[in-house]
Structure formats: structure tokens, C-alpha cells
Amino acid sequence: MKIWVWMCQNGTLGIKSERLGSLTSLQQGGTSRATLRRSFAAVAYAIAIILASSNLLTPLYGTYQRIFHFSPLTLTLIFATYVVTLIPALLLFGPLADAIGRRPLLLAALFLTAVASLLLAMAPDTSWLFAARAFQGLGVGMLSGAGSAALIELGGDIRRAALVTSAALTGGAAAGALLAGILAQYAPAPLLLSYLVSIGLLVLAMLGVSIMVEPLPRAQRRPWRPHLPQLPPARWSFLLATAVFAFAVGVNALFLTLIPGYVTTLLHITNLALAVAPVAIYFSLGAFAEMLLRKQPARRSALLGLILLIFGLIAIVFTGPTQSILLLLIGAVLGGIGQGLAFLGSLALADALIPLDRRGSILATYYALVYFSFGATAIGVGWLATYLDLNHAVQVFAVVIGSLCIITIALLLRSSRQAMPRSDVAPAVQNK
């Protein structure tokens, strides 16, 4: 595949484009393009169904809270369990993906997510919710580095892989929340049926991954040694690229954990399918935006995404005081498009700086930083909501995340002015 390799030329940092990666090795080994396409589709489906299964709880938190009689703080701790297990899993299993290959970790991630869905389907009390969220965190942690790296290696095109990864992540999150909301509102067994559907879809994903081609040849693997987070040589540029999506994911956390409750509490909508509609709109539009605007240069995608996120947050800030569903939908539309573009630009900018032989390890660091932002936002808003009302807690974090987005925009503009003419990533990730 095509990546950028930082080179030192005449005492300054330049970029050299090289045709490298697992795709070439697989094709030279006799793997057909049809097999590569099927394997690519299997990985994309696995990513989508794991994210969908991990977000089935989004419209159901309120129902569990009424049945099990736990406090808002307990709800925050349930979510914290997911993040606490996810981040170490990213750092532990990212290097393991470089050592044993992508397929074993994808299968393990699917299995753990199925276990989580089974625990939720059988949950008799709050402790089972904690256990299920822990398994979901482990599953997503195993998936993130291995899944993204596998798509890049099987597809051979960074921008296409970033597009499919983002569409699978955002589309999966939207589908999971919407499916659970619809089934809980209109189908029998609201706390059982969505999990059984999830298990069936996860089994299908296991079958697809089990017969896919392993994208990382043995010759390109490295010994596994658990270690602290790794950064590429161009670490500050990498951290800036990561910050773009990390702050966008902070907005994701607001939608996934609090917006359904925000809708029912402030806007007095009790229909679970309608309560989760802003979440589905938010993530679905992110996926559509990436497909429609995929040819934009990576830096431009990142900047435009952050700008739209800011306007989306402004709409959310005024939703509570005005009790306007229209403002909330505007925030969902602008924020959804913004987070999709932010991820597309962020991953392309970051991957362009990652050495080939450490892709799994460094992508794990990328996602660890991103999910730290996700967890900090959800836990922080939940904690504030125990002292303030939900409306003011959301407003405080919207202002904080919006301010961080403005700072990131300024740094991106500054770095683009300082960059050499050839340092734009767009030529590196254009479709072949």
C-alpha cells in the first residue's frame, strides 16, 4: 500500500512516497483480488457489528435505571468500566496484532462482544451490566488497532481504508442504538431481543473472519512485548492529528450516553425509538459525509470537521434553555457531519506518519488517546450531572470541547503554513 515515510533531506523534514505493505506481499503470494475484497468486507462487517453491539445499551440505560434502581453516579461508573478496560486492551493487544496477525484478535474481539451481549440478555442485576461493559471494552480494544490495520493492508489505500473504517464505526454505532430503540419500543422482550439479534450477527461475523486471508504475512511480524504507548518519529504532528478525532469523539460521548436522557428529560419524549433518533442521525450523517466528501485533502477534512462540530455544539448548548427539538436535530446534523470528516482527516493524517512495522502498536496508541477523550467526557458529564442538572452539565462540557476544537484548528492552520509544499497528505491518500 502507499504510505508516507518521513525522511531527513538537507537537514529538513520532507516526505517520500513509497509503495509498501502487506497488499503487495499478498498479491505476490498468489492471493487473488477477489479473496482480498472478500476479506476486506469481512473485516469491515466485523468492525460494524462489534460497534453496533457495544452501543445497544444507549437507549436502554433509562430502562435499566428504573428496573435496577441505581443512581446517575452508578450509571457513570458502568460507563467508566467500559473505558477502563478498553484503553489497557488497546495498548496490550495493539503490539500483539503485530506479533500474531490480525485475524486471531478479530475473532477474539467478536467472541468477547458476543459474551457481553449474552450477559446483558441474562442480566438479573446491576453487577451484570458492569461485567458486560467490561467485556465490550475488551472487545473494542482488541478490534481497534487490528481492524484498522487489516483494512489498510487488505485494501492498499489509506484514504479508502480510513473511509471504510469510519463508516463501519459510525454506521455500526448508529445502527446499534437505533435497533435497540426500535425493538425496545415496538417489539416484545425489550431487554432481550436486541441482544439475541446481536449474537446472531456476531456469529456470522466470526464465520467471515475465520475464512478470510491473514493480512499480515509472517515475515512482517514482530515479537510481542507489552509496552507503554508508542509514538511515531513525527510525534507532535501525530498527536495533533489524533487530537482532531479525540475531541470529535468527546461529542460522540455526549450523544451516546446522555442525549437520549436529555431528550426524555428536557424535551419530554418517552418513545425510545424517537429518543435515540438524534443519535442515529448524528452517526449516520457522519458516515454519509465521509462517502460524499472522501476526496477532500486530509487536512481540509479535519479543519472542516472541527468547524462543523463547533456549530453543532453551539446548537446543543441552546437546546436545553429553549427546549427546542429543532436545535437538537440541527446539532445532530452539524455534529454528525463534523465528526465523520474529523475522523476521516485525522486517521489519514496520523497513518501517514506511522512506520509500517509498527502500525498495529501505534494505531493502538491513537485509539487509546481517542477513547480516553470519549471516556473523560462521558464520565465528566455524568459526574457533573450529580451536582448540577443535566442541562448545565452538558452545556459546560460543550463549551470545553468547543474551545479545544478552536485551539486545534489554530494549530492545524499554523502547521499547514509551516509545512513544505509536498507535506500535504492528500496526494498520499488519493485513490489509485
Backbone hydrogen bonds, N-H to C=O, Kabsch-Sander energy under -0.5 kcal/mol:
donor,donor_aa,acceptor,acceptor_aa,energy
2,K,156,G,-0.8
3,I,1,M,-0.6
3,I,18,E,-1.5
5,V,16,K,-2.2
6,W,4,W,-0.5
7,M,14,G,-1.8
9,Q,7,M,-0.7
9,Q,12,T,-2.7
10,N,8,C,-0.5
12,T,9,Q,-1.7
14,G,7,M,-2.5
14,G,12,T,-0.5
16,K,5,V,-1.9
18,E,3,I,-1.7
20,L,1,M,-3.4
20,L,18,E,-1.0
25,S,21,G,-1.2
26,L,22,S,-2.9
27,Q,23,L,-2.4
28,Q,24,T,-2.4
29,G,25,S,-1.4
30,G,27,Q,-1.4
31,T,26,L,-2.3
36,L,32,S,-2.0
37,R,33,R,-2.6
38,R,34,A,-2.4
39,S,35,T,-2.4
40,F,36,L,-2.5
41,A,37,R,-2.5
42,A,38,R,-2.2
43,V,39,S,-2.1
44,A,40,F,-2.3
45,Y,41,A,-2.5
46,A,42,A,-2.1
47,I,43,V,-2.4
48,A,44,A,-2.3
49,I,45,Y,-2.7
50,I,46,A,-2.0
51,L,47,I,-2.2
52,A,48,A,-2.5
53,S,49,I,-2.5
54,S,50,I,-1.9
55,N,51,L,-0.7
55,N,52,A,-1.0
56,L,53,S,-0.9
58,T,55,N,-1.2
60,L,57,L,-1.4
61,Y,57,L,-1.2
61,Y,58,T,-0.5
64,Y,60,L,-2.6
65,Q,61,Y,-2.5
66,R,62,G,-1.9
67,I,63,T,-2.3
68,F,64,Y,-3.1
69,H,65,Q,-1.0
70,F,65,Q,-0.7
75,L,71,S,-1.9
76,T,72,P,-2.0
77,L,73,L,-2.1
78,I,74,T,-2.4
79,F,75,L,-1.9
80,A,76,T,-2.4
81,T,77,L,-1.9
82,Y,78,I,-1.0
83,V,79,F,-1.5
84,V,80,A,-3.0
85,T,81,T,-1.7
86,L,82,Y,-1.8
87,I,83,V,-2.2
89,A,85,T,-1.4
90,L,86,L,-2.2
91,L,87,I,-1.8
92,L,88,P,-2.4
93,F,89,A,-2.9
94,G,90,L,-1.5
96,L,92,L,-0.8
97,A,93,F,-1.8
98,D,94,G,-1.0
99,A,95,P,-0.8
99,A,96,L,-0.6
100,I,96,L,-2.8
101,G,97,A,-0.9
106,L,102,R,-2.0
107,L,103,R,-2.4
108,A,104,P,-2.1
109,A,105,L,-2.6
110,L,106,L,-2.2
111,F,107,L,-2.3
112,L,108,A,-2.5
113,T,109,A,-2.0
114,A,110,L,-2.0
115,V,111,F,-2.2
116,A,112,L,-2.1
117,S,113,T,-2.2
118,L,114,A,-2.1
119,L,115,V,-2.4
120,L,116,A,-2.2
121,A,117,S,-2.1
122,M,118,L,-1.3
123,A,119,L,-0.7
123,A,120,L,-0.5
128,W,125,D,-1.0
129,L,125,D,-0.6
129,L,126,T,-0.9
130,F,126,T,-1.6
131,A,127,S,-2.1
132,A,128,W,-2.5
133,R,129,L,-2.4
134,A,130,F,-1.8
135,F,131,A,-2.1
136,Q,132,A,-2.3
137,G,133,R,-2.3
138,L,134,A,-2.1
139,G,135,F,-2.4
140,V,136,Q,-2.7
141,G,137,G,-2.2
142,M,138,L,-2.4
143,L,139,G,-2.0
144,S,140,V,-2.4
145,G,141,G,-0.7
146,A,142,M,-0.8
147,G,143,L,-3.7
148,S,144,S,-1.9
149,A,145,G,-2.0
150,A,146,A,-2.2
151,L,147,G,-2.1
152,I,148,S,-2.0
153,E,149,A,-2.4
154,L,150,A,-2.6
155,G,151,L,-2.2
156,G,152,I,-2.3
161,A,157,D,-2.7
162,A,158,I,-2.8
163,L,159,R,-2.6
164,V,160,R,-2.7
165,T,161,A,-2.8
166,S,162,A,-2.6
167,A,163,L,-2.7
168,A,164,V,-2.7
169,L,165,T,-2.5
170,T,166,S,-3.1
171,G,167,A,-2.5
172,G,168,A,-1.9
173,A,169,L,-2.2
174,A,170,T,-2.4
175,A,171,G,-2.7
176,G,172,G,-2.6
177,A,173,A,-2.1
178,L,174,A,-2.5
179,L,175,A,-2.8
180,A,176,G,-2.2
181,G,177,A,-2.1
182,I,178,L,-2.7
183,L,179,L,-2.6
184,A,180,A,-2.4
185,Q,181,G,-1.7
186,Y,182,I,-2.7
187,A,183,L,-1.9
192,L,189,A,-2.1
193,L,189,A,-2.5
195,Y,192,L,-0.5
196,L,192,L,-1.8
197,V,193,L,-2.4
198,S,194,S,-2.0
199,I,195,Y,-2.3
200,G,196,L,-2.0
201,L,197,V,-2.2
202,L,198,S,-2.3
203,V,199,I,-2.1
204,L,200,G,-1.6
205,A,201,L,-1.8
206,M,202,L,-2.2
207,L,203,V,-2.0
208,G,204,L,-2.0
209,V,205,A,-2.6
210,S,206,M,-2.3
211,I,207,L,-0.9
211,I,208,G,-0.5
212,M,209,V,-0.9
220,Q,217,P,-1.5
221,R,218,R,-1.5
222,R,98,D,-2.1
225,R,223,P,-0.6
235,R,233,P,-1.9
238,F,234,A,-2.1
239,L,235,R,-2.8
240,L,236,W,-2.1
241,A,237,S,-2.2
242,T,238,F,-2.5
243,A,239,L,-2.3
244,V,240,L,-1.2
245,F,241,A,-0.9
246,A,242,T,-2.3
247,F,243,A,-2.2
248,A,244,V,-1.1
249,V,245,F,-2.7
250,G,246,A,-1.0
251,V,247,F,-1.1
252,N,248,A,-1.7
253,A,249,V,-2.3
254,L,250,G,-1.4
255,F,251,V,-1.9
256,L,252,N,-2.8
257,T,253,A,-2.2
258,L,253,A,-0.5
258,L,254,L,-1.6
259,I,254,L,-1.7
262,Y,258,L,-2.7
263,V,259,I,-2.7
264,T,260,P,-2.1
265,T,261,G,-2.7
266,L,262,Y,-2.1
267,L,262,Y,-0.8
267,L,263,V,-1.1
269,I,263,V,-1.0
270,T,268,H,-0.6
275,A,271,N,-2.7
276,V,272,L,-1.6
277,A,274,L,-0.9
280,A,276,V,-2.1
281,I,277,A,-2.9
282,Y,278,P,-2.5
283,F,279,V,-2.2
284,S,280,A,-2.6
285,L,281,I,-2.5
286,G,282,Y,-1.1
287,A,283,F,-1.7
288,F,284,S,-2.3
289,A,285,L,-2.7
290,E,286,G,-1.7
291,M,287,A,-1.6
292,L,288,F,-2.4
293,L,289,A,-2.6
294,R,291,M,-0.5
296,Q,293,L,-1.6
301,S,297,P,-2.5
302,A,298,A,-2.2
303,L,299,R,-2.4
304,L,300,R,-2.8
305,G,301,S,-2.5
306,L,302,A,-2.1
307,I,303,L,-2.2
308,L,304,L,-2.3
309,L,305,G,-2.0
310,I,306,L,-1.9
311,F,307,I,-1.8
312,G,308,L,-2.3
313,L,309,L,-2.5
314,I,310,I,-2.1
315,A,311,F,-1.8
316,I,312,G,-1.9
317,V,313,L,-2.5
318,F,314,I,-1.4
319,T,315,A,-0.5
319,T,316,I,-0.9
320,G,316,I,-0.8
322,T,318,F,-1.4
323,Q,319,T,-1.6
324,S,319,T,-1.2
325,I,323,Q,-0.6
328,L,324,S,-1.5
329,L,325,I,-2.3
330,I,326,L,-2.4
331,G,327,L,-2.7
332,A,328,L,-2.2
333,V,329,L,-2.5
334,L,330,I,-2.8
335,G,331,G,-2.6
336,G,332,A,-2.3
337,I,333,V,-2.2
338,G,334,L,-2.3
339,Q,335,G,-2.9
340,G,336,G,-1.9
341,L,337,I,-2.2
342,A,338,G,-2.5
343,F,339,Q,-2.2
344,L,340,G,-2.2
345,G,341,L,-2.6
346,S,342,A,-2.8
347,L,343,F,-2.8
348,A,344,L,-1.5
349,L,345,G,-2.4
350,A,346,S,-2.7
351,D,347,L,-2.9
352,A,348,A,-1.4
353,L,350,A,-1.8
354,I,351,D,-1.4
358,R,355,P,-1.5
359,R,356,L,-1.3
362,I,358,R,-2.7
363,L,359,R,-2.8
364,A,360,G,-1.5
365,T,361,S,-1.4
366,Y,362,I,-2.4
367,Y,363,L,-2.5
368,A,364,A,-2.2
369,L,365,T,-2.4
370,V,366,Y,-2.0
371,Y,367,Y,-3.0
372,F,368,A,-1.7
373,S,369,L,-1.6
374,F,370,V,-1.9
375,G,371,Y,-3.0
376,A,372,F,-2.9
377,T,373,S,-2.2
378,A,374,F,-2.1
379,I,375,G,-3.0
380,G,376,A,-2.3
381,V,377,T,-2.8
382,G,378,A,-2.2
383,W,379,I,-2.6
384,L,380,G,-2.6
385,A,381,V,-2.3
386,T,382,G,-0.6
386,T,383,W,-1.1
387,Y,384,L,-1.7
388,L,384,L,-3.8
393,A,389,D,-2.1
394,V,390,L,-2.4
395,Q,391,N,-2.0
396,V,392,H,-2.5
397,F,393,A,-1.9
398,A,394,V,-2.2
399,V,395,Q,-2.1
400,V,396,V,-2.0
401,I,397,F,-2.8
402,G,398,A,-2.3
403,S,399,V,-2.2
404,L,400,V,-2.0
405,C,401,I,-2.2
406,I,402,G,-1.9
407,I,403,S,-2.1
408,T,404,L,-2.3
409,I,405,C,-2.3
410,A,406,I,-2.1
411,L,407,I,-2.1
412,L,408,T,-2.4
413,L,409,I,-2.5
414,R,410,A,-2.1
415,S,411,L,-2.6
416,S,412,L,-2.1
417,R,413,L,-1.6
418,Q,414,R,-1.6
419,A,415,S,-1.2
423,S,420,M,-2.0
424,D,421,P,-0.6
428,A,425,V,-1.6
429,V,425,V,-1.1
429,V,426,A,-0.9
430,Q,426,A,-0.6
